[in-house]
């Protein structure tokens, strides 16, 4: 007799995936499922559904997510949990399932360095998501440029593939604690806002047109003009190679 599998569809966010992991353990216990291999986590409903699979939508529950967070930090430490978060915010259809089965293996073996078990398929996939996000996060930390608005707020815009906005915020809060700044994610229409001497917070559903309507400060406009003038002065038109220039930045 064919054994049914379970597909849990959760929100594409850290809290959403952690809520899915919590529910996966609950369903395994309640339904007396013999193996976690029969349970899968998805971040979107599949276009084609299999007859031998139960599909269930999982609501994001912060309380359940926090319970999983405490367990993961206890088993893998702060660093190990952070690496899993990088994998969870990555762009990829199979990331939730990969992280879920990596967590299952890590909790079963009590291995704090679970991401080093690259011979295991789920771990290998989780590691690839983690590494991709880590590289992109470091890129934006190093190359993000702020421009000063007329009201004195520093504005930076990013367009990352992975949802790294809230992971970027602590870095810049530490660097610019005495500044009013904002980092805007064009792709997801949200921003982290940092008031001077205070903690940063997240604001969602911000149309980019609202930010584009803000005037830049006179000093910012002057610096922009000077930079363009310098770039044109030192450039050699006959040797223009934009692809090479971008790769050398």
Backbone bond lengths (Angstrom), bond angles and torsions (degrees), N, CA, C in turn:
res aa  C-N    CA-C-N  psi(-1)  N-CA   C-N-CA  omega(-1)  CA-C   N-CA-C  phi
1 X - - - 1.459 - - 1.529 110.15 -
2 X 1.330 116.26 133.90 1.464 120.76 -177.27 1.520 110.57 -71.32
3 X 1.339 115.53 133.20 1.451 120.70 179.24 1.521 109.58 -87.23
4 X 1.331 115.55 133.75 1.454 120.16 -179.93 1.528 110.39 -77.39
5 X 1.323 115.27 148.29 1.451 121.60 174.22 1.523 108.83 -108.71
6 X 1.320 115.58 167.01 1.457 121.21 -177.79 1.528 108.75 -125.52
7 X 1.313 116.42 130.79 1.458 122.39 176.87 1.525 108.33 -117.88
8 X 1.321 116.41 115.26 1.461 121.88 -179.62 1.526 108.58 -100.89
9 X 1.311 116.51 121.07 1.467 121.87 -176.28 1.530 108.44 -99.96
10 X 1.327 116.25 114.49 1.459 121.21 -175.16 1.529 110.71 -119.15
11 X 1.304 115.77 169.26 1.463 122.25 179.05 1.519 110.05 -69.01
12 X 1.326 116.10 145.12 1.461 121.45 -179.64 1.527 109.83 -82.18
13 X 1.317 115.24 74.29 1.465 122.39 178.22 1.524 107.43 -157.17
14 X 1.324 116.93 167.30 1.464 120.34 179.21 1.521 110.21 -60.99
15 X 1.331 117.09 -49.43 1.469 120.23 179.65 1.521 111.15 -62.80
16 X 1.338 116.37 -37.05 1.459 120.09 179.88 1.516 112.20 -64.82
17 X 1.328 117.10 -45.55 1.466 121.01 -179.97 1.521 111.10 -68.08
18 X 1.332 116.87 -39.65 1.472 119.74 178.43 1.529 110.81 -65.98
19 X 1.321 117.31 -36.10 1.470 120.43 175.38 1.523 109.96 -64.22
20 X 1.347 116.17 -38.00 1.457 120.55 177.05 1.519 112.06 -63.92
21 X 1.337 116.76 -40.46 1.466 120.74 178.12 1.522 110.48 -63.51
22 X 1.340 116.30 -42.73 1.469 120.57 177.97 1.530 110.63 -58.71
23 X 1.336 116.42 -48.24 1.462 120.77 -178.20 1.526 111.40 -67.29
24 X 1.332 117.79 -32.49 1.467 120.73 178.96 1.523 110.53 -61.63
25 X 1.328 116.98 -42.80 1.463 120.66 177.92 1.522 110.74 -66.53
26 X 1.337 116.63 -38.69 1.463 119.93 179.25 1.530 111.14 -65.13
27 X 1.333 116.68 -44.46 1.467 120.97 -179.66 1.516 110.97 -65.30
28 X 1.322 116.66 -39.66 1.471 119.56 178.65 1.523 110.66 -60.37
29 X 1.341 116.00 -39.75 1.463 120.33 -179.35 1.528 111.32 -72.47
30 X 1.331 116.33 -46.97 1.459 120.36 -175.67 1.525 112.46 -69.02
31 X 1.325 116.91 -39.04 1.462 121.05 -178.28 1.530 112.44 -89.62
32 X 1.345 114.74 -1.16 1.472 120.42 179.74 1.539 111.53 54.43
33 X 1.307 114.78 47.86 1.467 121.41 178.77 1.527 108.22 -78.26
34 X 1.299 116.71 134.43 1.458 120.66 -172.53 1.525 113.81 -73.42
35 X 1.334 118.65 -24.98 1.461 119.92 -175.21 1.522 111.25 -148.72
36 X 1.330 115.31 146.03 1.463 120.41 174.60 1.524 111.25 -66.82
37 X 1.310 117.52 -16.81 1.469 120.65 179.59 1.519 112.18 -63.22
38 X 1.322 117.00 -19.09 1.464 121.15 179.89 1.533 112.29 -89.61
39 X 1.313 116.76 0.79 1.463 121.81 179.72 1.528 108.98 -117.79
40 X 1.325 116.39 136.75 1.457 120.94 -178.78 1.527 109.42 -134.65
41 X 1.319 116.07 147.77 1.460 121.86 176.56 1.523 109.60 -107.91
42 X 1.326 116.03 135.01 1.459 122.34 177.88 1.525 109.11 -126.65
43 X 1.326 117.00 150.63 1.462 120.58 176.70 1.530 111.88 -102.85
44 X 1.327 116.53 -1.74 1.460 120.72 173.87 1.520 109.29 -154.85
45 X 1.300 115.81 153.21 1.465 120.20 -177.63 1.523 110.19 -70.94
46 X 1.319 117.95 131.18 1.475 120.47 -178.47 1.520 111.75 -67.21
47 X 1.299 115.52 148.93 1.470 120.90 179.71 1.533 110.80 -66.29
48 X 1.332 115.20 -38.28 1.465 120.87 178.45 1.526 108.49 -118.11
49 X 1.322 117.78 126.11 1.453 122.14 -179.77 1.528 110.58 -103.67
50 X 1.318 114.60 140.81 1.468 120.75 -179.71 1.526 110.46 -86.48
51 X 1.336 116.40 144.27 1.458 121.24 -179.29 1.521 111.99 -68.66
52 X 1.326 116.96 -28.03 1.463 120.74 -176.74 1.525 112.26 -91.83
53 X 1.325 116.58 25.76 1.465 120.17 -177.31 1.522 109.95 -138.12
54 X 1.341 115.62 134.35 1.457 121.22 174.18 1.533 108.21 -89.54
55 X 1.331 116.59 131.98 1.457 121.41 178.73 1.521 109.23 -111.15
56 X 1.328 114.97 132.67 1.462 119.16 -176.97 1.533 109.58 -142.18
57 X 1.336 116.33 131.10 1.461 121.15 177.55 1.534 109.48 -84.55
58 X 1.317 115.16 136.60 1.460 121.58 -178.23 1.526 109.26 -111.74
59 X 1.332 116.00 125.50 1.460 120.75 177.51 1.534 109.67 -78.46
60 X 1.314 115.51 140.70 1.465 120.09 176.71 1.519 109.45 -71.21
61 X 1.317 115.42 126.03 1.466 121.41 -177.74 1.525 107.98 -129.65
62 X 1.324 116.52 111.15 1.465 120.55 -176.87 1.529 111.92 -60.98
63 X 1.317 116.43 -36.85 1.466 119.60 179.17 1.514 112.13 -62.75
64 X 1.331 117.25 -44.68 1.466 121.15 178.34 1.529 110.61 -66.97
65 X 1.329 115.95 -38.53 1.460 119.99 178.85 1.527 110.78 -62.32
66 X 1.325 117.16 -40.61 1.466 120.91 -179.64 1.525 111.49 -65.28
67 X 1.335 116.92 -34.61 1.464 119.63 177.08 1.524 110.51 -63.88
68 X 1.339 116.27 -41.28 1.465 120.02 178.01 1.528 110.22 -67.42
69 X 1.333 116.60 -39.19 1.471 120.59 179.12 1.519 110.60 -59.45
70 X 1.323 117.48 -45.13 1.469 120.45 -179.84 1.528 110.84 -61.62
71 X 1.324 116.10 -40.86 1.468 119.83 179.47 1.526 110.94 -65.45
72 X 1.326 117.10 -45.07 1.463 120.68 -177.38 1.525 111.43 -66.85
73 X 1.330 117.50 -39.30 1.462 120.09 178.29 1.526 111.17 -66.43
74 X 1.328 115.51 -35.98 1.461 119.77 178.47 1.521 111.39 -67.46
75 X 1.330 116.83 -40.64 1.466 121.14 -176.23 1.528 112.85 -82.58
76 X 1.347 117.20 -39.39 1.465 120.38 -172.96 1.519 113.81 -110.77
77 X 1.335 117.48 -7.82 1.458 120.28 -177.62 1.519 111.40 81.44
78 X 1.336 116.43 169.11 1.464 121.47 -179.38 1.521 111.09 -61.26
79 X 1.323 116.63 -41.68 1.462 120.74 -177.67 1.527 111.45 -66.09
80 X 1.333 116.72 -43.87 1.454 120.34 179.89 1.518 111.89 -64.83
81 X 1.341 116.24 -39.65 1.464 119.57 177.89 1.522 110.75 -65.94
82 X 1.335 117.30 -39.26 1.470 121.01 179.11 1.524 110.62 -62.16
83 X 1.327 117.17 -40.55 1.469 120.61 178.65 1.531 110.93 -62.86
84 X 1.319 116.79 -38.67 1.466 120.20 176.92 1.532 110.87 -66.19
85 X 1.335 116.65 -35.36 1.463 120.13 177.42 1.525 110.71 -63.89
86 X 1.332 116.70 -39.03 1.463 120.02 177.75 1.525 110.52 -60.91
87 X 1.327 116.00 -38.27 1.471 119.71 178.17 1.527 110.63 -68.98
88 X 1.331 117.42 -36.94 1.468 121.00 -176.45 1.526 113.15 -71.15
89 X 1.340 118.27 -26.06 1.467 120.04 179.98 1.528 111.45 -93.79
90 X 1.322 116.54 -1.15 1.456 120.44 -179.97 1.524 111.05 -68.10
91 X 1.333 115.27 164.88 1.455 120.32 176.17 1.520 108.36 -92.56
92 X 1.326 116.99 117.88 1.456 120.39 -179.47 1.516 110.86 175.46
93 X 1.312 116.95 137.76 1.459 121.41 -176.32 1.527 112.42 -70.31
94 X 1.340 117.83 -28.92 1.461 121.11 -173.36 1.514 113.34 -103.53
95 X 1.325 117.81 10.08 1.466 119.87 -173.49 1.528 112.51 -64.69
96 X 1.348 117.57 -41.32 1.466 120.27 -177.80 1.520 110.96 -62.00
97 X 1.324 116.87 -44.42 1.461 121.03 -179.54 1.520 110.92 -67.22
98 X 1.345 116.82 -39.21 1.464 120.42 179.35 1.526 110.73 -63.98
99 X 1.333 117.00 -45.12 1.470 120.65 179.86 1.521 110.32 -65.21
100 X 1.323 116.85 -41.96 1.472 121.36 -179.75 1.523 110.95 -57.95
101 X 1.321 118.50 -50.26 1.457 120.74 -177.64 1.527 112.31 -73.96
102 X 1.338 117.12 -24.29 1.467 119.82 171.76 1.520 110.21 -67.99
103 X 1.332 116.59 -42.19 1.466 121.39 177.56 1.524 110.37 -63.14
104 X 1.324 117.26 -42.74 1.466 121.12 179.04 1.537 110.27 -57.67
105 X 1.325 116.37 -46.68 1.464 120.43 179.66 1.519 111.28 -65.49
106 X 1.336 116.69 -42.37 1.457 120.33 -179.07 1.513 112.87 -64.24
107 X 1.332 117.26 -40.97 1.466 120.43 179.35 1.528 111.13 -70.41
108 X 1.331 116.20 -32.73 1.463 119.09 179.94 1.524 111.80 -72.10
109 X 1.320 116.78 -35.59 1.469 121.01 -176.31 1.528 113.05 -98.65
110 X 1.351 116.20 -8.55 1.475 121.75 -176.84 1.534 110.90 54.43
111 X 1.321 114.61 43.50 1.463 120.76 -177.18 1.530 109.62 -100.38
112 X 1.343 117.32 110.52 1.454 121.59 -179.70 1.530 111.94 -70.11
113 X 1.327 116.27 -18.68 1.469 120.00 -179.21 1.532 109.18 -111.33
114 X 1.321 114.30 48.51 1.451 120.39 -173.02 1.527 111.87 -62.49
115 X 1.341 118.31 -31.91 1.461 120.32 -177.16 1.529 113.35 -71.32
116 X 1.341 116.62 -2.92 1.456 119.38 176.25 1.532 111.99 -89.54
117 X 1.326 117.04 -6.50 1.469 120.61 178.99 1.531 109.81 -85.29
118 X 1.304 116.06 65.46 1.456 121.51 -172.82 1.527 113.21 -72.15
119 X 1.315 117.71 -10.40 1.461 119.70 177.11 1.528 111.65 -75.08
120 X 1.354 116.90 -13.59 1.459 121.65 177.05 1.530 107.90 -89.79
121 X 1.324 117.07 129.28 1.468 120.94 -173.20 1.522 112.49 -57.62
122 X 1.322 118.05 -47.74 1.463 120.82 -177.95 1.523 111.08 -61.69
123 X 1.320 116.58 -41.41 1.466 121.17 179.36 1.523 110.35 -66.36
124 X 1.325 116.49 -41.41 1.461 120.57 179.12 1.530 110.98 -60.94
125 X 1.334 116.62 -41.60 1.460 120.02 178.77 1.529 110.61 -67.81
126 X 1.329 117.07 -41.87 1.466 120.82 178.35 1.515 110.72 -61.54
127 X 1.335 116.31 -42.33 1.462 120.44 -179.89 1.528 111.23 -63.45
128 X 1.319 117.46 -38.77 1.468 120.31 179.94 1.532 110.39 -65.61
129 X 1.340 116.92 -39.64 1.467 119.98 176.27 1.525 110.34 -65.29
130 X 1.333 116.81 -43.80 1.469 121.29 178.96 1.524 111.22 -59.97
131 X 1.318 117.32 -46.56 1.464 121.54 -176.66 1.524 111.12 -65.37
132 X 1.340 116.89 -41.43 1.460 120.93 179.73 1.525 110.99 -62.20
133 X 1.335 116.57 -45.37 1.459 120.65 -179.91 1.520 111.10 -67.33
134 X 1.334 117.04 -39.52 1.456 121.40 -179.49 1.521 111.10 -60.49
135 X 1.318 116.45 -42.12 1.467 120.46 178.69 1.520 111.47 -65.14
136 X 1.330 116.55 -42.60 1.453 119.30 -179.49 1.522 111.17 -68.09
137 X 1.326 117.09 -39.05 1.460 120.95 178.46 1.521 110.95 -61.76
138 X 1.321 117.39 -44.66 1.462 121.39 178.60 1.528 110.89 -64.18
139 X 1.329 116.09 -36.66 1.467 120.20 178.36 1.523 110.44 -59.91
140 X 1.332 118.04 -49.55 1.455 120.59 -177.16 1.529 111.57 -69.70
141 X 1.308 117.59 -32.81 1.459 119.92 176.39 1.523 111.26 -62.80
142 X 1.319 115.87 -37.61 1.463 120.23 -175.41 1.526 113.05 -83.80
143 X 1.332 118.36 -34.06 1.458 120.29 -169.95 1.527 114.95 -111.28
144 X 1.324 118.25 -3.29 1.459 119.47 178.37 1.528 109.87 -63.53
145 X 1.329 116.18 131.01 1.461 121.69 177.70 1.514 109.38 -116.31
146 X 1.335 115.85 133.59 1.455 121.27 176.90 1.528 109.67 -96.19
147 X 1.327 115.68 146.31 1.454 120.36 170.72 1.519 108.82 -118.83
148 X 1.322 115.46 144.49 1.459 120.56 -175.96 1.522 110.62 -87.53
149 X 1.332 115.89 126.47 1.459 120.78 177.60 1.529 110.18 -86.83
150 X 1.316 115.02 168.87 1.467 120.77 -176.89 1.523 111.85 -61.02
151 X 1.340 116.53 -30.34 1.471 119.77 179.92 1.526 112.80 -85.87
152 X 1.333 117.70 5.64 1.457 121.59 176.42 1.517 114.96 91.83
153 X 1.339 118.39 -5.84 1.458 122.34 179.27 1.526 109.98 -76.44
154 X 1.328 116.43 137.45 1.460 121.55 175.98 1.529 108.15 -90.08
155 X 1.332 116.55 125.38 1.464 121.70 -176.76 1.526 110.64 -117.80
156 X 1.335 115.78 127.66 1.457 121.79 174.02 1.516 109.41 -122.73
157 X 1.329 116.79 140.40 1.464 121.13 -179.80 1.529 109.79 -118.63
158 X 1.324 115.41 137.73 1.463 121.64 179.76 1.525 109.13 -131.49
159 X 1.320 115.62 162.05 1.462 121.10 178.13 1.537 108.72 -143.05
160 X 1.332 117.45 61.80 1.464 120.42 -173.85 1.527 113.28 -78.82
161 X 1.324 116.18 149.17 1.466 119.81 173.06 1.520 110.41 -68.24
162 X 1.333 116.66 -45.13 1.465 121.62 178.63 1.530 109.54 -85.96
163 X 1.305 116.04 154.84 1.465 121.58 -178.65 1.534 109.26 -84.28
164 X 1.337 116.14 73.65 1.469 121.30 -172.28 1.520 113.38 -100.72
165 X 1.314 118.40 7.59 1.463 121.28 -172.94 1.526 112.28 -56.11
166 X 1.332 117.08 -51.09 1.469 120.07 -177.85 1.528 111.72 -71.81
167 X 1.331 117.97 -18.20 1.467 120.72 176.05 1.526 111.04 -82.23
168 X 1.321 116.77 -22.34 1.460 121.28 175.99 1.528 111.49 -77.52
169 X 1.318 116.31 -34.11 1.461 121.98 -170.68 1.529 114.32 -54.91
170 X 1.352 120.51 -46.95 1.469 119.22 -178.51 1.520 113.16 -59.42
171 X 1.342 117.13 -34.57 1.470 121.17 179.68 1.529 110.88 -62.10
172 X 1.334 116.92 -47.93 1.458 120.04 -177.56 1.523 111.98 -78.01
173 X 1.321 117.97 -26.64 1.467 120.41 174.39 1.525 110.18 -64.86
174 X 1.335 116.03 -34.30 1.461 120.96 178.01 1.533 111.22 -74.00
175 X 1.337 116.13 -34.31 1.466 120.55 -178.28 1.522 112.34 -79.43
176 X 1.332 117.44 -37.05 1.462 121.02 -175.12 1.529 111.37 -125.56
177 X 1.324 117.83 61.49 1.473 119.32 -178.17 1.528 113.18 -69.98
178 X 1.343 117.82 -20.49 1.462 121.50 -176.31 1.525 112.43 -102.20
179 X 1.334 116.96 16.89 1.455 120.67 -178.89 1.537 111.39 -121.10
180 X 1.316 115.47 151.29 1.457 121.46 169.64 1.528 107.10 -91.07
181 X 1.326 116.75 114.44 1.463 118.79 -178.03 1.524 111.39 -140.29
182 X 1.330 113.70 162.88 1.463 121.36 -179.63 1.521 108.83 -144.56
183 X 1.338 116.19 137.13 1.462 121.28 174.09 1.527 107.16 -117.35
184 X 1.319 115.77 123.66 1.472 121.71 -174.30 1.519 110.58 -110.13
185 X 1.330 115.61 130.20 1.463 122.78 176.59 1.525 108.20 -94.36
186 X 1.338 116.45 106.63 1.470 120.32 -176.69 1.522 111.42 -62.38
187 X 1.334 116.20 -39.66 1.462 120.22 -172.92 1.523 111.53 -68.44
188 X 1.319 118.25 -37.10 1.467 121.91 -174.08 1.528 112.81 -106.91
189 X 1.330 117.08 0.28 1.459 122.63 175.80 1.531 112.34 56.72
190 X 1.322 116.36 46.28 1.456 120.16 177.34 1.524 109.52 -143.18
191 X 1.327 115.77 165.75 1.455 119.26 -175.24 1.522 110.80 -146.91
192 X 1.326 115.54 152.18 1.462 120.74 167.80 1.528 106.36 -101.08
193 X 1.319 115.65 134.11 1.463 121.82 -176.10 1.523 108.50 -118.98
194 X 1.338 116.05 132.46 1.463 120.94 -178.76 1.527 110.11 -124.55
195 X 1.331 117.97 104.05 1.467 119.99 173.26 1.538 109.67 -74.94
196 X 1.290 115.86 148.88 1.470 121.13 -179.02 1.526 111.60 -56.39
197 X 1.322 115.82 131.05 1.473 124.59 177.75 1.536 113.37 66.79
198 X 1.333 117.85 14.31 1.461 120.36 -179.53 1.528 110.40 -127.42
199 X 1.323 116.33 176.10 1.460 121.53 178.85 1.526 109.60 -81.95
200 X 1.319 115.92 151.31 1.463 120.92 178.18 1.528 110.02 -79.04
201 X 1.319 116.01 159.97 1.453 121.39 177.35 1.530 108.87 -145.62
202 X 1.334 115.46 163.92 1.464 122.26 -175.77 1.524 110.36 -103.04
203 X 1.345 115.53 134.86 1.459 121.93 175.78 1.527 107.57 -124.36
204 X 1.331 117.15 128.91 1.462 121.33 -176.57 1.527 111.63 -109.79
205 X 1.339 114.09 165.79 1.462 122.95 176.55 1.532 111.66 57.12
206 X 1.329 115.38 58.14 1.463 121.53 176.85 1.532 108.38 -110.42
207 X 1.318 119.10 113.45 1.472 120.07 177.04 1.528 110.26 -64.58
208 X 1.328 117.04 138.92 1.463 120.49 -178.70 1.521 111.41 -63.60
209 X 1.336 117.14 -26.96 1.461 120.37 -179.84 1.527 111.61 -60.63
210 X 1.333 116.10 -29.87 1.473 119.67 179.47 1.518 110.05 -64.29
211 X 1.327 116.88 -40.97 1.469 120.53 -179.83 1.523 111.28 -75.60
212 X 1.332 116.20 -36.23 1.461 119.53 -179.87 1.523 111.98 -65.47
213 X 1.324 116.93 -22.89 1.458 120.67 -179.70 1.529 112.36 -77.12
214 X 1.341 116.28 -12.30 1.462 120.33 179.71 1.527 110.59 -78.72
215 X 1.324 116.70 132.30 1.457 121.51 -179.62 1.526 110.87 -79.70
216 X 1.334 115.64 141.75 1.452 120.42 174.05 1.526 109.96 -78.18
217 X 1.314 115.85 154.76 1.459 119.98 -179.77 1.523 110.30 -69.11
218 X 1.340 116.44 160.48 1.469 121.04 -179.89 1.519 110.88 -61.66
219 X 1.338 116.99 -39.41 1.467 120.43 179.70 1.521 110.95 -65.46
220 X 1.331 116.93 -37.20 1.469 121.07 179.12 1.523 110.53 -66.69
221 X 1.319 117.23 -42.26 1.460 120.88 179.68 1.525 110.82 -66.02
222 X 1.335 116.42 -39.18 1.474 119.83 178.50 1.522 110.80 -65.18
223 X 1.330 116.58 -42.64 1.464 120.35 179.19 1.523 110.77 -64.13
224 X 1.309 117.11 -37.63 1.456 121.77 178.44 1.531 110.64 -63.25
225 X 1.326 115.93 -43.07 1.464 120.78 179.04 1.522 111.23 -65.45
226 X 1.334 117.07 -42.87 1.459 121.22 179.35 1.525 111.60 -63.65
227 X 1.326 116.90 -39.69 1.459 120.38 -179.60 1.525 111.24 -65.64
228 X 1.334 116.16 -42.96 1.460 119.99 178.82 1.529 110.71 -63.99
229 X 1.331 116.07 -38.58 1.469 120.72 178.85 1.523 110.38 -64.33
230 X 1.328 116.45 -44.09 1.464 120.86 178.75 1.531 110.59 -62.38
231 X 1.331 116.25 -44.43 1.463 120.80 -178.35 1.530 110.90 -61.66
232 X 1.328 116.55 -42.21 1.458 120.13 179.78 1.527 112.09 -69.57
233 X 1.346 116.02 -32.04 1.466 120.32 -177.49 1.525 112.43 -70.84
234 X 1.324 116.66 -38.36 1.465 119.78 -176.20 1.523 112.36 -91.30
235 X 1.336 117.09 -10.69 1.463 119.78 -177.62 1.527 111.18 -73.60
236 X 1.341 115.40 149.22 1.459 122.45 174.46 1.528 106.62 -112.51
237 X 1.341 117.41 102.08 1.477 120.53 -174.40 1.516 113.52 -52.34
238 X 1.344 117.14 -37.39 1.460 119.92 -177.36 1.526 112.75 -68.84
239 X 1.319 116.70 -15.92 1.468 119.61 -176.91 1.534 111.68 -116.48
240 X 1.305 116.18 24.30 1.467 120.70 179.39 1.531 110.80 -64.39
241 X 1.317 115.89 127.65 1.466 122.22 178.28 1.526 107.41 -147.06
242 X 1.341 116.53 84.71 1.473 120.48 -173.36 1.520 111.84 -62.92
243 X 1.332 117.70 -36.38 1.470 120.17 -179.45 1.524 110.43 -62.80
244 X 1.346 116.47 -43.42 1.458 120.09 179.62 1.522 110.51 -68.10
245 X 1.322 116.86 -41.62 1.467 120.08 179.63 1.530 111.47 -59.57
246 X 1.335 116.50 -43.95 1.467 120.10 -179.75 1.518 111.55 -64.40
247 X 1.319 117.04 -36.92 1.467 120.48 -179.04 1.531 111.64 -71.10
248 X 1.338 117.41 -23.07 1.463 121.34 -178.56 1.527 113.28 -92.83
249 X 1.337 117.03 -5.40 1.463 119.69 -179.56 1.533 110.67 -61.57
